Amino acid sequence: MEVLNKIWRRVSGNDPAPDGRRLGPNATALVPRPRSAPSAVGFAVVDVETTGLSTSRDRVVEVAVVATDLSGQIVDEWTTLVDPQGPVGATRIHGITAAEVRRAPRFGEIIGELNARFAGRALVAHNARFDLAFLASEYERAGWTIPACPHLCTLETSWAYLPELHRRRLADCCEQIGVPLTDAHCALADARASAALLRSYLASDAGHSGRPGHIRVPASAVHVEWPQIPRLPVEVAHRRATGPAAVPAPPGALAALLDDLPMSSAVEPGVATSTTAYLELLAQVLEDGVLTEDEAAALADLAGAYSLTRPQVEAAHRGFLLALAHRAVADGTVTRDERQELLATAGHLGLPEKIVKTVLDDARAALDEQRGQLCRPLPTNWPHGEPLRLGDGVAFTGCDDLVRARLEGRARAVGLRVTGSVSGRTAILVTDGSAPSTNKSAAARRLGTRIVHPDVFAELIEYVQPATTPNRSGQAATS
């Protein structure tokens, strides 16, 4: 709980950063300054790689700016590594080594160059609040204030253009529009990919008056006054063509659940779109199954950057856990490892353990309702008595291995629980009669459990009916 309380103190602005600055929602307040005359109108797509996630303590280690015209076509590119004047952070994620940044300029030396490339253009980024918060912090360290410039977030607006996606990482969005992202966490590659997303959105805007209308944003950006910062001659530094490869998260139940997390189930209708961006970063932090104290502090910074209040963050955390539960129950089985990961995640987020059972029950009920709408009505001359219902437990014994594997897969797909033993909650035992003396057969006879042949079970599966009560089993199945 102490880790969580740190988040709340940071979000409310009552806990200072190590350098004494307050970290509330207005910590990166943007005010206008005199500007230099813009040379063009359009968009500046920006991406930063950083030493960590805390906007107050971590630094930019690479930056790229891709300029586009009003249609999203790229007209100019610029990128450089940046000397963070300290550790480079997670090389396993961004692939940048300490040796590479020794020859790189410091941010204060490139701020004039960046300023000139931003002036007169609308800023664009994927998860823009993250990138812009880091830029604002770097401007502040250099003694300047970045102005409040019209900007677009290709992640937040993906809800309008790519509503069917589960995850909204840059790679997910790019895959949906057919643009490969082959070098993720390279600033220039990510900026180019974000520009491709922008171009796709702009093309989709044509003839659709109800869309966000991004084409109008650059017109407002022209009037923003940027500070007069000297544009120094700087030798940029590029990362090596073959650097350390990014290392994926350790294999585990949580990493598997996060891979295709239905983020839409984590966000209630009408909430701020920035909540989704915050949750994407939360998923990134939790991929290794651990939330360190430093990461908790970084989340506090980010919650402030996204202007999220404490109730909004609490709701986002509950929604995130519910989304994980939806993912866990999707295959009809919640494994012991998945349950443990859900409990651990609840603990990381400061949520009580008992909420795990609640969210699993809610997820099962929602899945049963969805599946119930697809159930076929029983035929007029239904010959098999009481039908199976969503959530019913089924067990197998004495069947051909291939037949059993096929039927188990179909059973899970339609919403039945496949169990490893027969108990009072088992609705049916499937057997071909070849092994009448197994423990499962004996238990079924003792408990009066219904026993059917695989051929009959195949017909029962075709006409599974809605559950009479939500989650009849009342418990998660384990395999």
Secondary structure, 3 states (H helix, E strand, C coil): CHHHHHHHHHHHCCCECCCCCECCCCCCCCCCCCCCCCCCCEEEEEEEEECCCCCCCCCEEEEEEEEECCCCCEEEEEEEECECCCCCCCHHHHCCCHHHHCCCCEHHHHHHHHHHHHCCEEEEECCHHHHHHHHHHHHHHCCCCCCCCCEEECCCCHHHHCCCCCCCCHHHHHHHHCCCCCCCCCHHHHHHHHHHHHHHHHHHHCCCCCCCCHHHHHHHHCCCCCCCCCCCCCCCCCCCCCCCCCCCCCCCHHHHHHHCCCHHHHCCCCCCCHHHHHHHHHHHHHCCCCCCHHHHHHHHHHHHHCCCCHHHHHHHHHHHHHHHHHHHHCCCCCCHHHHHHHHHHHHHCCCCCHHHHHHHHHHHHHHHHHHHCCCCCCCCCCCCCCCCECCCEEEECCCCHHHHHHHHHHHHHHCCEECCCCCCCEEEEECCCCCCCCHHHHHHHHHCCEEECHHHHHHHHHCCECCCCCCCCCCCCCC
